[in-house]
């Protein structure tokens, strides 16, 4: 992904993390609470099989839609 798209995606991840702060369900592996920013980044990495930085530019819109999906469906 080019630098400009990386910056945009990171900003969207930060906004989504802010939105999800305190909304993620409790988990025994995270007794102090879950990190919503890491949650978004890990979900993107799992779905696209690459870090958000390494997803091809052609999938930029798909990544944005997926992050929006994660915001609407905290898990």
C-alpha positions in Angstrom: 0.0 0.0 0.0 1.3 3.5 -0.8 2.3 5.9 2.0 -0.8 8.0 1.6 -3.2 5.1 1.9 -1.3 3.7 4.9 -1.7 7.0 6.7 -5.4 7.1 5.9 -6.0 3.5 7.0 -4.1 4.1 10.2 -6.2 7.2 10.9 -9.4 5.1 10.3 -8.1 2.4 12.6 -7.4 5.0 15.3 -10.9 6.4 15.0 -12.5 2.9 15.0 -10.4 2.1 18.1 -11.6 5.2 19.8 -15.2 4.3 19.0 -14.8 0.7 20.2 -13.0 1.7 23.5 -14.9 0.0 26.3 -17.3 -1.8 23.9 -15.4 -5.1 23.2 -16.6 -8.0 25.3 -14.5 -9.2 28.2 -12.1 -12.0 27.7 -10.2 -14.0 30.3 -6.9 -13.4 28.5 -7.3 -9.7 28.9 -8.2 -9.0 32.6 -7.5 -5.3 32.3 -9.7 -4.9 29.2 -9.1 -5.4 25.5 -7.1 -3.0 23.3 -9.5 -1.9 20.5 -6.7 -0.6 18.3 -4.9 -3.9 18.3 -8.2 -5.7 17.8 -8.9 -3.8 14.6 -5.3 -4.3 13.3 -5.4 -8.0 14.1 -8.8 -8.5 12.5 -7.6 -6.7 9.3 -4.4 -8.8 9.3 -6.4 -12.1 9.7 -8.9 -11.2 7.0 -6.5 -9.9 4.4 -3.6 -12.2 5.4 -1.3 -9.1 5.7 -0.7 -6.1 7.9 -2.8 -3.1 6.9 0.4 -1.6 5.6 1.0 -4.6 3.2 -2.5 -4.9 1.8 -2.5 -4.0 -1.9 -3.8 -0.6 -2.9 -6.6 -2.2 -4.9 -8.1 -3.4 -1.7 -8.1 0.0 0.0 -11.9 0.4 -0.2 -12.5 -3.2 1.0 -10.3 -2.6 4.1 -12.3 0.6 4.9 -15.6 -1.3 4.6 -14.2 -4.1 6.8 -13.1 -1.6 9.5 -16.6 -0.1 9.4 -18.1 -3.6 9.8 -15.9 -4.2 12.8 -17.1 -1.0 14.4 -20.7 -2.0 13.9 -20.1 -5.6 15.2 -17.7 -5.5 18.2 -16.6 -8.9 19.2 
